[in-house]
Amino acid sequence: MLGEFASLHFGLDENTTKHFVEEGNFDLVIIIDSEEYIIALRDWEGRPPTVIEVHTSIERNLEYLNRLVSGDLDIFITVSEYMKERIKHHRSEDVKELEILKFENVVDSDLFESSDTPGEGPPVLLWIGKIDDHKDWRKFLEICGEVSKKNEVVEFWIAGGQTSTSETAQEVFEEAEKREIIHRFRWFDRIENNKLPKLLSLVSKRGGLKIVTSHGESFGMSILESLLCGCPVISSRVGAIPEISPTNYCFRLYDLGDVSKASEMAIELLSNPFSKENREEMEEMRSVLVEKYSSSTRSDEYWKLLQEIAN
């Protein structure tokens, strides 16, 4: 993927990381949520300027910040105001004075845009993510069960979860059967990234929407991708998700765990296909999101930021 610009190295551990960095003579080291690499470079007088990028929103995975010591890094970078506060909460006293810069995630807005995919078939409630408690697939199926009582044609799709165990897969299908939606349930365990825009566009063209039931997000990348493809989103109001965009007809938030409210929102959107005004609102929102997050401009800004840190 990186072609001539970089080589990929796998399997670096504490014993080989320092040697790798020394041999590379790098101007800057960026470590993303990997404590073992921080430890490997600890107490090395010759280390280059070091950045720790914090992306995880899972509390137990942020605990390494409390074990940082003076000299481990020069600056933090993270993706949202929410995550800046989580860093302040978790980091150790030794590094509490270091600056925390915010630089939001970027997205390929040329890839994530509405396609000409035909929209034939019943509407769809789409859920994308790992099959785990954090993303909360169970809550999605609970919402589906409520929506199915009011809408007899809508289909319920899950995308993701290829690495799920057979036991977990069985749980998913049993839960779908329990909610009496198994006959309208589809599970696509793997969708390539370059195919996601077509999937999101298909859901939009069929009058459907995406449901997010996550317990926490450091940014909300999949939500941004959905909105750029013209697919409405109903999401739990958690983490950095409210920072993505002001809410509107196409982007709605509900309190975490409030199945009744999420179902009510979904039923309303399914019952009221996009009007001309709604589509114009979606296009206006897309323009704002592209300006704010598109990699076509933001990547250069990130590069300049790294140059400033290195120098």
C-alpha positions as protocol buffer text, in pm:
chain_id: "A"
residue {
  index: 1
  type: MET
  ca { x: 0 y: 0 z: 0 }
}
residue {
  index: 2
  type: LEU
  ca { x: 281 y: 242 z: 85 }
}
residue {
  index: 3
  type: GLY
  ca { x: 479 y: 146 z: -224 }
}
residue {
  index: 4
  type: GLU
  ca { x: 811 y: 326 z: -255 }
}
residue {
  index: 5
  type: PHE
  ca { x: 747 y: 556 z: 38 }
}
residue {
  index: 6
  type: ALA
  ca { x: 802 y: 310 z: 323 }
}
residue {
  index: 7
  type: SER
  ca { x: 885 y: -47 z: 414 }
}
residue {
  index: 8
  type: LEU
  ca { x: 669 y: -241 z: 656 }
}
residue {
  index: 9
  type: HIS
  ca { x: 830 y: -430 z: 942 }
}
residue {
  index: 10
  type: PHE
  ca { x: 637 y: -682 z: 1149 }
}
residue {
  index: 11
  type: GLY
  ca { x: 722 y: -858 z: 1471 }
}
residue {
  index: 12
  type: LEU
  ca { x: 929 y: -584 z: 1629 }
}
residue {
  index: 13
  type: ASP
  ca { x: 956 y: -644 z: 2003 }
}
residue {
  index: 14
  type: GLU
  ca { x: 1128 y: -470 z: 2291 }
}
residue {
  index: 15
  type: ASN
  ca { x: 1459 y: -630 z: 2198 }
}
residue {
  index: 16
  type: THR
  ca { x: 1461 y: -524 z: 1835 }
}
residue {
  index: 17
  type: THR
  ca { x: 1273 y: -193 z: 1839 }
}
residue {
  index: 18
  type: LYS
  ca { x: 1557 y: 21 z: 1972 }
}
residue {
  index: 19
  type: HIS
  ca { x: 1800 y: -129 z: 1721 }
}
residue {
  index: 20
  type: PHE
  ca { x: 1552 y: -66 z: 1440 }
}
residue {
  index: 21
  type: VAL
  ca { x: 1512 y: 301 z: 1537 }
}
residue {
  index: 22
  type: GLU
  ca { x: 1887 y: 350 z: 1579 }
}
residue {
  index: 23
  type: GLU
  ca { x: 1960 y: 200 z: 1237 }
}
residue {
  index: 24
  type: GLY
  ca { x: 1682 y: 401 z: 1074 }
}
residue {
  index: 25
  type: ASN
  ca { x: 1817 y: 735 z: 1199 }
}
residue {
  index: 26
  type: PHE
  ca { x: 1461 y: 868 z: 1200 }
}
residue {
  index: 27
  type: ASP
  ca { x: 1374 y: 1235 z: 1250 }
}
residue {
  index: 28
  type: LEU
  ca { x: 1061 y: 1144 z: 1444 }
}
residue {
  index: 29
  type: VAL
  ca { x: 907 y: 839 z: 1611 }
}
residue {
  index: 30
  type: ILE
  ca { x: 529 y: 800 z: 1637 }
}
residue {
  index: 31
  type: ILE
  ca { x: 394 y: 530 z: 1867 }
}
residue {
  index: 32
  type: ILE
  ca { x: 22 y: 449 z: 1851 }
}
residue {
  index: 33
  type: ASP
  ca { x: -115 y: 295 z: 2170 }
}
residue {
  index: 34
  type: SER
  ca { x: 174 y: 45 z: 2202 }
}
residue {
  index: 35
  type: GLU
  ca { x: 331 y: 41 z: 2545 }
}
residue {
  index: 36
  type: GLU
  ca { x: 594 y: -218 z: 2452 }
}
residue {
  index: 37
  type: TYR
  ca { x: 752 y: 24 z: 2204 }
}
residue {
  index: 38
  type: ILE
  ca { x: 752 y: 303 z: 2462 }
}
residue {
  index: 39
  type: ILE
  ca { x: 935 y: 75 z: 2706 }
}
residue {
  index: 40
  type: ALA
  ca { x: 1183 y: -28 z: 2438 }
}
residue {
  index: 41
  type: LEU
  ca { x: 1293 y: 333 z: 2382 }
}
residue {
  index: 42
  type: ARG
  ca { x: 1283 y: 434 z: 2749 }
}
residue {
  index: 43
  type: ASP
  ca { x: 1601 y: 590 z: 2893 }
}
residue {
  index: 44
  type: TRP
  ca { x: 1765 y: 611 z: 2550 }
}
residue {
  index: 45
  type: GLU
  ca { x: 1950 y: 940 z: 2535 }
}
residue {
  index: 46
  type: GLY
  ca { x: 1976 y: 930 z: 2157 }
}
residue {
  index: 47
  type: ARG
  ca { x: 1608 y: 885 z: 2079 }
}
residue {
  index: 48
  type: PRO
  ca { x: 1454 y: 1128 z: 1828 }
}
residue {
  index: 49
  type: PRO
  ca { x: 1149 y: 1337 z: 1918 }
}
residue {
  index: 50
  type: THR
  ca { x: 871 y: 1096 z: 2008 }
}
residue {
  index: 51
  type: VAL
  ca { x: 496 y: 1132 z: 1967 }
}
residue {
  index: 52
  type: ILE
  ca { x: 237 y: 911 z: 2130 }
}
residue {
  index: 53
  type: GLU
  ca { x: -83 y: 901 z: 1929 }
}
residue {
  index: 54
  type: VAL
  ca { x: -382 y: 794 z: 2135 }
}
residue {
  index: 55
  type: HIS
  ca { x: -670 y: 642 z: 1940 }
}
residue {
  index: 56
  type: THR
  ca { x: -830 y: 377 z: 2159 }
}
residue {
  index: 57
  type: SER
  ca { x: -1140 y: 476 z: 2354 }
}
residue {
  index: 58
  type: ILE
  ca { x: -1154 y: 159 z: 2565 }
}
residue {
  index: 59
  type: GLU
  ca { x: -1075 y: 256 z: 2921 }
}
residue {
  index: 60
  type: ARG
  ca { x: -866 y: -49 z: 3013 }
}
residue {
  index: 61
  type: ASN
  ca { x: -654 y: 6 z: 2702 }
}
residue {
  index: 62
  type: LEU
  ca { x: -577 y: 360 z: 2814 }
}
residue {
  index: 63
  type: GLU
  ca { x: -426 y: 249 z: 3143 }
}
residue {
  index: 64
  type: TYR
  ca { x: -76 y: 245 z: 2993 }
}
residue {
  index: 65
  type: LEU
  ca { x: -86 y: 627 z: 3000 }
}
residue {
  index: 66
  type: ASN
  ca { x: -68 y: 613 z: 3378 }
}
residue {
  index: 67
  type: ARG
  ca { x: 261 y: 421 z: 3354 }
}
residue {
  index: 68
  type: LEU
  ca { x: 442 y: 681 z: 3141 }
}
residue {
  index: 69
  type: VAL
  ca { x: 754 y: 835 z: 3294 }
}
residue {
  index: 70
  type: SER
  ca { x: 947 y: 1151 z: 3224 }
}
residue {
  index: 71
  type: GLY
  ca { x: 1137 y: 1129 z: 2898 }
}
residue {
  index: 72
  type: ASP
  ca { x: 909 y: 874 z: 2733 }
}
residue {
  index: 73
  type: LEU
  ca { x: 768 y: 1124 z: 2487 }
}
residue {
  index: 74
  type: ASP
  ca { x: 761 y: 1484 z: 2376 }
}
residue {
  index: 75
  type: ILE
  ca { x: 398 y: 1538 z: 2282 }
}
residue {
  index: 76
  type: PHE
  ca { x: 58 y: 1367 z: 2254 }
}
residue {
  index: 77
  type: ILE
  ca { x: -162 y: 1368 z: 1946 }
}
residue {
  index: 78
  type: THR
  ca { x: -520 y: 1247 z: 1950 }
}
residue {
  index: 79
  type: VAL
  ca { x: -832 y: 1270 z: 1736 }
}
residue {
  index: 80
  type: SER
  ca { x: -1099 y: 1454 z: 1936 }
}
residue {
  index: 81
  type: GLU
  ca { x: -1173 y: 1681 z: 2230 }
}
residue {
  index: 82
  type: TYR
  ca { x: -1322 y: 1381 z: 2406 }
}
residue {
  index: 83
  type: MET
  ca { x: -992 y: 1194 z: 2377 }
}
residue {
  index: 84
  type: LYS
  ca { x: -794 y: 1493 z: 2500 }
}
residue {
  index: 85
  type: GLU
  ca { x: -995 y: 1472 z: 2821 }
}
residue {
  index: 86
  type: ARG
  ca { x: -941 y: 1095 z: 2847 }
}
residue {
  index: 87
  type: ILE
  ca { x: -564 y: 1148 z: 2813 }
}
residue {
  index: 88
  type: LYS
  ca { x: -570 y: 1411 z: 3087 }
}
residue {
  index: 89
  type: HIS
  ca { x: -761 y: 1170 z: 3309 }
}
residue {
  index: 90
  type: HIS
  ca { x: -532 y: 871 z: 3256 }
}
residue {
  index: 91
  type: ARG
  ca { x: -181 y: 1009 z: 3210 }
}
residue {
  index: 92
  type: SER
  ca { x: 74 y: 998 z: 3488 }
}
residue {
  index: 93
  type: GLU
  ca { x: 194 y: 1295 z: 3690 }
}
residue {
  index: 94
  type: ASP
  ca { x: 532 y: 1269 z: 3514 }
}
residue {
  index: 95
  type: VAL
  ca { x: 384 y: 1374 z: 3180 }
}
residue {
  index: 96
  type: LYS
  ca { x: 89 y: 1587 z: 3288 }
}
residue {
  index: 97
  type: GLU
  ca { x: 248 y: 1908 z: 3156 }
}
residue {
  index: 98
  type: LEU
  ca { x: 303 y: 1781 z: 2801 }
}
residue {
  index: 99
  type: GLU
  ca { x: 96 y: 1932 z: 2523 }
}
residue {
  index: 100
  type: ILE
  ca { x: -194 y: 1737 z: 2375 }
}
residue {
  index: 101
  type: LEU
  ca { x: -264 y: 1823 z: 2012 }
}
residue {
  index: 102
  type: LYS
  ca { x: -589 y: 1736 z: 1838 }
}
residue {
  index: 103
  type: PHE
  ca { x: -580 y: 1622 z: 1479 }
}
residue {
  index: 104
  type: GLU
  ca { x: -897 y: 1452 z: 1360 }
}
residue {
  index: 105
  type: ASN
  ca { x: -894 y: 1138 z: 1150 }
}
residue {
  index: 106
  type: VAL
  ca { x: -901 y: 1190 z: 775 }
}
residue {
  index: 107
  type: VAL
  ca { x: -1109 y: 1009 z: 514 }
}
residue {
  index: 108
  type: ASP
  ca { x: -1077 y: 952 z: 141 }
}
residue {
  index: 109
  type: SER
  ca { x: -1376 y: 1156 z: 29 }
}
residue {
  index: 110
  type: ASP
  ca { x: -1323 y: 1048 z: -332 }
}
residue {
  index: 111
  type: LEU
  ca { x: -1376 y: 687 z: -227 }
}
residue {
  index: 112
  type: PHE
  ca { x: -1652 y: 748 z: 26 }
}
residue {
  index: 113
  type: GLU
  ca { x: -1921 y: 913 z: -180 }
}
residue {
  index: 114
  type: SER
  ca { x: -2262 y: 809 z: -303 }
}
residue {
  index: 115
  type: SER
  ca { x: -2241 y: 568 z: -597 }
}
residue {
  index: 116
  type: ASP
  ca { x: -2481 y: 478 z: -877 }
}
residue {
  index: 117
  type: THR
  ca { x: -2560 y: 146 z: -709 }
}
residue {
  index: 118
  type: PRO
  ca { x: -2923 y: 54 z: -789 }
}
residue {
  index: 119
  type: GLY
  ca { x: -3148 y: 71 z: -485 }
}
residue {
  index: 120
  type: GLU
  ca { x: -3391 y: -210 z: -549 }
}
residue {
  index: 121
  type: GLY
  ca { x: -3541 y: -403 z: -259 }
}
residue {
  index: 122
  type: PRO
  ca { x: -3680 y: -333 z: 87 }
}
residue {
  index: 123
  type: PRO
  ca { x: -3518 y: -82 z: 323 }
}
residue {
  index: 124
  type: VAL
  ca { x: -3227 y: -195 z: 541 }
}
residue {
  index: 125
  type: LEU
  ca { x: -3110 y: -128 z: 895 }
}
residue {
  index: 126
  type: LEU
  ca { x: -2732 y: -169 z: 874 }
}
residue {
  index: 127
  type: TRP
  ca { x: -2487 y: -226 z: 1157 }
}
residue {
  index: 128
  type: ILE
  ca { x: -2108 y: -240 z: 1101 }
}
residue {
  index: 129
  type: GLY
  ca { x: -1845 y: -353 z: 1349 }
}
residue {
  index: 130
  type: LYS
  ca { x: -1675 y: -622 z: 1550 }
}
residue {
  index: 131
  type: ILE
  ca { x: -1904 y: -872 z: 1716 }
}
residue {
  index: 132
  type: ASP
  ca { x: -1822 y: -771 z: 2073 }
}
residue {
  index: 133
  type: ASP
  ca { x: -1975 y: -608 z: 2378 }
}
residue {
  index: 134
  type: HIS
  ca { x: -1813 y: -270 z: 2309 }
}
residue {
  index: 135
  type: LYS
  ca { x: -1984 y: -230 z: 1971 }
}
residue {
  index: 136
  type: ASP
  ca { x: -2288 y: -406 z: 2126 }
}
residue {
  index: 137
  type: TRP
  ca { x: -2439 y: -615 z: 1848 }
}
residue {
  index: 138
  type: ARG
  ca { x: -2698 y: -743 z: 2093 }
}
residue {
  index: 139
  type: LYS
  ca { x: -2844 y: -397 z: 2137 }
}
residue {
  index: 140
  type: PHE
  ca { x: -2866 y: -363 z: 1760 }
}
residue {
  index: 141
  type: LEU
  ca { x: -3070 y: -681 z: 1733 }
}
residue {
  index: 142
  type: GLU
  ca { x: -3290 y: -561 z: 2019 }
}
residue {
  index: 143
  type: ILE
  ca { x: -3358 y: -242 z: 1823 }
}
residue {
  index: 144
  type: CYS
  ca { x: -3429 y: -451 z: 1514 }
}
residue {
  index: 145
  type: GLY
  ca { x: -3684 y: -652 z: 1708 }
}
residue {
  index: 146
  type: GLU
  ca { x: -3869 y: -335 z: 1806 }
}
residue {
  index: 147
  type: VAL
  ca { x: -3856 y: -190 z: 1455 }
}
residue {
  index: 148
  type: SER
  ca { x: -3984 y: -515 z: 1302 }
}
residue {
  index: 149
  type: LYS
  ca { x: -4307 y: -479 z: 1502 }
}
residue {
  index: 150
  type: LYS
  ca { x: -4386 y: -159 z: 1310 }
}
residue {
  index: 151
  type: ASN
  ca { x: -4226 y: -234 z: 974 }
}
residue {
  index: 152
  type: GLU
  ca { x: -4290 y: -573 z: 815 }
}
residue {
  index: 153
  type: VAL
  ca { x: -4053 y: -541 z: 519 }
}
residue {
  index: 154
  type: VAL
  ca { x: -3732 y: -385 z: 652 }
}
residue {
  index: 155
  type: GLU
  ca { x: -3424 y: -611 z: 648 }
}
residue {
  index: 156
  type: PHE
  ca { x: -3156 y: -621 z: 916 }
}
residue {
  index: 157
  type: TRP
  ca { x: -2792 y: -647 z: 809 }
}
residue {
  index: 158
  type: ILE
  ca { x: -2469 y: -689 z: 1004 }
}
residue {
  index: 159
  type: ALA
  ca { x: -2136 y: -630 z: 830 }
}
residue {
  index: 160
  type: GLY
  ca { x: -1819 y: -744 z: 1007 }
}
residue {
  index: 161
  type: GLY
  ca { x: -1713 y: -1011 z: 1252 }
}
residue {
  index: 162
  type: GLN
  ca { x: -1510 y: -1244 z: 1031 }
}
residue {
  index: 163
  type: THR
  ca { x: -1290 y: -1344 z: 1326 }
}
residue {
  index: 164
  type: SER
  ca { x: -1585 y: -1439 z: 1547 }
}
residue {
  index: 165
  type: THR
  ca { x: -1577 y: -1785 z: 1697 }
}
residue {
  index: 166
  type: SER
  ca { x: -1835 y: -2042 z: 1597 }
}
residue {
  index: 167
  type: GLU
  ca { x: -1987 y: -2006 z: 1944 }
}
residue {
  index: 168
  type: THR
  ca { x: -2027 y: -1631 z: 1900 }
}
residue {
  index: 169
  type: ALA
  ca { x: -2177 y: -1679 z: 1554 }
}
residue {
  index: 170
  type: GLN
  ca { x: -2429 y: -1918 z: 1702 }
}
residue {
  index: 171
  type: GLU
  ca { x: -2518 y: -1657 z: 1965 }
}
residue {
  index: 172
  type: VAL
  ca { x: -2583 y: -1399 z: 1694 }
}
residue {
  index: 173
  type: PHE
  ca { x: -2825 y: -1622 z: 1504 }
}
residue {
  index: 174
  type: GLU
  ca { x: -2995 y: -1734 z: 1824 }
}
residue {
  index: 175
  type: GLU
  ca { x: -3046 y: -1371 z: 1925 }
}
residue {
  index: 176
  type: ALA
  ca { x: -3190 y: -1290 z: 1581 }
}
residue {
  index: 177
  type: GLU
  ca { x: -3429 y: -1581 z: 1619 }
}
residue {
  index: 178
  type: LYS
  ca { x: -3522 y: -1468 z: 1970 }
}
residue {
  index: 179
  type: ARG
  ca { x: -3609 y: -1122 z: 1833 }
}
residue {
  index: 180
  type: GLU
  ca { x: -3819 y: -1290 z: 1561 }
}
residue {
  index: 181
  type: ILE
  ca { x: -3622 y: -1130 z: 1278 }
}
residue {
  index: 182
  type: ILE
  ca { x: -3421 y: -1429 z: 1156 }
}
residue {
  index: 183
  type: HIS
  ca { x: -3615 y: -1446 z: 827 }
}
residue {
  index: 184
  type: ARG
  ca { x: -3509 y: -1088 z: 747 }
}
residue {
  index: 185
  type: PHE
  ca { x: -3158 y: -1106 z: 890 }
}
residue {
  index: 186
  type: ARG
  ca { x: -2835 y: -1101 z: 684 }
}
residue {
  index: 187
  type: TRP
  ca { x: -2477 y: -1125 z: 810 }
}
residue {
  index: 188
  type: PHE
  ca { x: -2183 y: -1031 z: 585 }
}
residue {
  index: 189
  type: ASP
  ca { x: -1881 y: -1127 z: 792 }
}
residue {
  index: 190
  type: ARG
  ca { x: -1631 y: -936 z: 577 }
}
residue {
  index: 191
  type: ILE
  ca { x: -1658 y: -630 z: 355 }
}
residue {
  index: 192
  type: GLU
  ca { x: -1345 y: -492 z: 190 }
}
residue {
  index: 193
  type: ASN
  ca { x: -1287 y: -123 z: 258 }
}
residue {
  index: 194
  type: ASN
  ca { x: -1317 y: -29 z: -109 }
}
residue {
  index: 195
  type: LYS
  ca { x: -1657 y: -203 z: -123 }
}
residue {
  index: 196
  type: LEU
  ca { x: -1801 y: -17 z: 175 }
}
residue {
  index: 197
  type: PRO
  ca { x: -1913 y: 291 z: -24 }
}
residue {
  index: 198
  type: LYS
  ca { x: -2126 y: 70 z: -249 }
}
residue {
  index: 199
  type: LEU
  ca { x: -2280 y: -101 z: 53 }
}
residue {
  index: 200
  type: LEU
  ca { x: -2357 y: 231 z: 222 }
}
residue {
  index: 201
  type: SER
  ca { x: -2496 y: 377 z: -100 }
}
residue {
  index: 202
  type: LEU
  ca { x: -2714 y: 69 z: -150 }
}
residue {
  index: 203
  type: VAL
  ca { x: -2860 y: 106 z: 199 }
}
residue {
  index: 204
  type: SER
  ca { x: -2928 y: 474 z: 133 }
}
residue {
  index: 205
  type: LYS
  ca { x: -3087 y: 413 z: -208 }
}
residue {
  index: 206
  type: ARG
  ca { x: -3317 y: 153 z: -55 }
}
residue {
  index: 207
  type: GLY
  ca { x: -3444 y: 403 z: 200 }
}
residue {
  index: 208
  type: GLY
  ca { x: -3249 y: 253 z: 488 }
}
residue {
  index: 209
  type: LEU
  ca { x: -3003 y: 377 z: 745 }
}
residue {
  index: 210
  type: LYS
  ca { x: -2715 y: 278 z: 969 }
}
residue {
  index: 211
  type: ILE
  ca { x: -2750 y: 209 z: 1341 }
}
residue {
  index: 212
  type: VAL
  ca { x: -2460 y: 256 z: 1584 }
}
residue {
  index: 213
  type: THR
  ca { x: -2485 y: 104 z: 1932 }
}
residue {
  index: 214
  type: SER
  ca { x: -2123 y: 154 z: 2043 }
}
residue {
  index: 215
  type: HIS
  ca { x: -2038 y: 218 z: 2408 }
}
residue {
  index: 216
  type: GLY
  ca { x: -1759 y: 460 z: 2317 }
}
residue {
  index: 217
  type: GLU
  ca { x: -1572 y: 599 z: 2017 }
}
residue {
  index: 218
  type: SER
  ca { x: -1254 y: 804 z: 2005 }
}
residue {
  index: 219
  type: PHE
  ca { x: -1368 y: 957 z: 1676 }
}
residue {
  index: 220
  type: GLY
  ca { x: -1644 y: 773 z: 1487 }
}
residue {
  index: 221
  type: MET
  ca { x: -1485 y: 693 z: 1152 }
}
residue {
  index: 222
  type: SER
  ca { x: -1757 y: 460 z: 1026 }
}
residue {
  index: 223
  type: ILE
  ca { x: -2020 y: 724 z: 1097 }
}
residue {
  index: 224
  type: LEU
  ca { x: -1830 y: 980 z: 893 }
}
residue {
  index: 225
  type: GLU
  ca { x: -1793 y: 732 z: 606 }
}
residue {
  index: 226
  type: SER
  ca { x: -2165 y: 660 z: 612 }
}
residue {
  index: 227
  type: LEU
  ca { x: -2267 y: 1025 z: 604 }
}
residue {
  index: 228
  type: LEU
  ca { x: -2029 y: 1095 z: 316 }
}
residue {
  index: 229
  type: CYS
  ca { x: -2202 y: 818 z: 120 }
}
residue {
  index: 230
  type: GLY
  ca { x: -2545 y: 966 z: 183 }
}
residue {
  index: 231
  type: CYS
  ca { x: -2647 y: 701 z: 435 }
}
residue {
  index: 232
  type: PRO
  ca { x: -2835 y: 841 z: 739 }
}
residue {
  index: 233
  type: VAL
  ca { x: -2704 y: 744 z: 1083 }
}
residue {
  index: 234
  type: ILE
  ca { x: -2872 y: 692 z: 1419 }
}
residue {
  index: 235
  type: SER
  ca { x: -2606 y: 656 z: 1688 }
}
residue {
  index: 236
  type: SER
  ca { x: -2557 y: 627 z: 2060 }
}
residue {
  index: 237
  type: ARG
  ca { x: -2445 y: 960 z: 2204 }
}
residue {
  index: 238
  type: VAL
  ca { x: -2106 y: 850 z: 2334 }
}
residue {
  index: 239
  type: GLY
  ca { x: -1742 y: 951 z: 2320 }
}
residue {
  index: 240
  type: ALA
  ca { x: -1645 y: 1182 z: 2034 }
}
residue {
  index: 241
  type: ILE
  ca { x: -1944 y: 1099 z: 1814 }
}
residue {
  index: 242
  type: PRO
  ca { x: -2128 y: 1428 z: 1885 }
}
residue {
  index: 243
  type: GLU
  ca { x: -1819 y: 1615 z: 1762 }
}
residue {
  index: 244
  type: ILE
  ca { x: -1849 y: 1481 z: 1407 }
}
residue {
  index: 245
  type: SER
  ca { x: -2137 y: 1705 z: 1301 }
}
residue {
  index: 246
  type: PRO
  ca { x: -2439 y: 1888 z: 1440 }
}
residue {
  index: 247
  type: THR
  ca { x: -2741 y: 1661 z: 1444 }
}
residue {
  index: 248
  type: ASN
  ca { x: -3004 y: 1693 z: 1172 }
}
residue {
  index: 249
  type: TYR
  ca { x: -3255 y: 1482 z: 980 }
}
residue {
  index: 250
  type: CYS
  ca { x: -2975 y: 1253 z: 855 }
}
residue {
  index: 251
  type: PHE
  ca { x: -2769 y: 1228 z: 1175 }
}
residue {
  index: 252
  type: ARG
  ca { x: -2946 y: 1157 z: 1503 }
}
residue {
  index: 253
  type: LEU
  ca { x: -2823 y: 1065 z: 1850 }
}
residue {
  index: 254
  type: TYR
  ca { x: -2987 y: 878 z: 2137 }
}
residue {
  index: 255
  type: ASP
  ca { x: -2871 y: 805 z: 2491 }
}
residue {
  index: 256
  type: LEU
  ca { x: -2668 y: 486 z: 2524 }
}
residue {
  index: 257
  type: GLY
  ca { x: -2893 y: 186 z: 2582 }
}
residue {
  index: 258
  type: ASP
  ca { x: -3218 y: 370 z: 2504 }
}
residue {
  index: 259
  type: VAL
  ca { x: -3363 y: 107 z: 2270 }
}
residue {
  index: 260
  type: SER
  ca { x: -3703 y: 273 z: 2270 }
}
residue {
  index: 261
  type: LYS
  ca { x: -3570 y: 607 z: 2144 }
}
residue {
  index: 262
  type: ALA
  ca { x: -3337 y: 450 z: 1887 }
}
residue {
  index: 263
  type: SER
  ca { x: -3623 y: 236 z: 1754 }
}
residue {
  index: 264
  type: GLU
  ca { x: -3854 y: 536 z: 1740 }
}
residue {
  index: 265
  type: MET
  ca { x: -3598 y: 733 z: 1539 }
}
residue {
  index: 266
  type: ALA
  ca { x: -3543 y: 441 z: 1300 }
}
residue {
  index: 267
  type: ILE
  ca { x: -3915 y: 387 z: 1244 }
}
residue {
  index: 268
  type: GLU
  ca { x: -3961 y: 757 z: 1169 }
}
residue {
  index: 269
  type: LEU
  ca { x: -3681 y: 765 z: 912 }
}
residue {
  index: 270
  type: LEU
  ca { x: -3799 y: 442 z: 747 }
}
residue {
  index: 271
  type: SER
  ca { x: -4151 y: 580 z: 725 }
}
residue {
  index: 272
  type: ASN
  ca { x: -4046 y: 909 z: 569 }
}
residue {
  index: 273
  type: PRO
  ca { x: -3824 y: 866 z: 263 }
}
residue {
  index: 274
  type: PHE
  ca { x: -3591 y: 1153 z: 179 }
}
residue {
  index: 275
  type: SER
  ca { x: -3763 y: 1463 z: 53 }
}
residue {
  index: 276
  type: LYS
  ca { x: -3590 y: 1708 z: -178 }
}
residue {
  index: 277
  type: GLU
  ca { x: -3514 y: 1928 z: 125 }
}
residue {
  index: 278
  type: ASN
  ca { x: -3364 y: 1634 z: 316 }
}
residue {
  index: 279
  type: ARG
  ca { x: -3137 y: 1543 z: 27 }
}
residue {
  index: 280
  type: GLU
  ca { x: -3023 y: 1902 z: -4 }
}
residue {
  index: 281
  type: GLU
  ca { x: -2946 y: 1900 z: 368 }
}
residue {
  index: 282
  type: MET
  ca { x: -2743 y: 1582 z: 325 }
}
residue {
  index: 283
  type: GLU
  ca { x: -2546 y: 1736 z: 37 }
}
residue {
  index: 284
  type: GLU
  ca { x: -2476 y: 2048 z: 239 }
}
residue {
  index: 285
  type: MET
  ca { x: -2356 y: 1837 z: 531 }
}
residue {
  index: 286
  type: ARG
  ca { x: -2133 y: 1636 z: 300 }
}
residue {
  index: 287
  type: SER
  ca { x: -1965 y: 1953 z: 173 }
}
residue {
  index: 288
  type: VAL
  ca { x: -1890 y: 2059 z: 530 }
}
residue {
  index: 289
  type: LEU
  ca { x: -1756 y: 1714 z: 624 }
}
residue {
  index: 290
  type: VAL
  ca { x: -1533 y: 1698 z: 315 }
}
residue {
  index: 291
  type: GLU
  ca { x: -1382 y: 2035 z: 396 }
}
residue {
  index: 292
  type: LYS
  ca { x: -1321 y: 1932 z: 756 }
}
residue {
  index: 293
  type: TYR
  ca { x: -1198 y: 1574 z: 717 }
}
residue {
  index: 294
  type: SER
  ca { x: -1091 y: 1500 z: 357 }
}
residue {
  index: 295
  type: SER
  ca { x: -746 y: 1347 z: 321 }
}
residue {
  index: 296
  type: SER
  ca { x: -695 y: 1550 z: 2 }
}
residue {
  index: 297
  type: THR
  ca { x: -622 y: 1856 z: 215 }
}
residue {
  index: 298
  type: ARG
  ca { x: -579 y: 1732 z: 570 }
}
residue {
  index: 299
  type: SER
  ca { x: -292 y: 1496 z: 491 }
}
residue {
  index: 300
  type: ASP
  ca { x: -72 y: 1790 z: 397 }
}
residue {
  index: 301
  type: GLU
  ca { x: -166 y: 1962 z: 722 }
}
residue {
  index: 302
  type: TYR
  ca { x: -68 y: 1652 z: 920 }
}
residue {
  index: 303
  type: TRP
  ca { x: 266 y: 1634 z: 738 }
}
residue {
  index: 304
  type: LYS
  ca { x: 337 y: 1998 z: 826 }
}
residue {
  index: 305
  type: LEU
  ca { x: 247 y: 1928 z: 1187 }
}
residue {
  index: 306
  type: LEU
  ca { x: 496 y: 1641 z: 1206 }
}
residue {
  index: 307
  type: GLN
  ca { x: 767 y: 1855 z: 1048 }
}
residue {
  index: 308
  type: GLU
  ca { x: 712 y: 2119 z: 1316 }
}
residue {
  index: 309
  type: ILE
  ca { x: 741 y: 1859 z: 1591 }
}
residue {
  index: 310
  type: ALA
  ca { x: 1055 y: 1705 z: 1441 }
}
residue {
  index: 311
  type: ASN
  ca { x: 1224 y: 2042 z: 1407 }
}
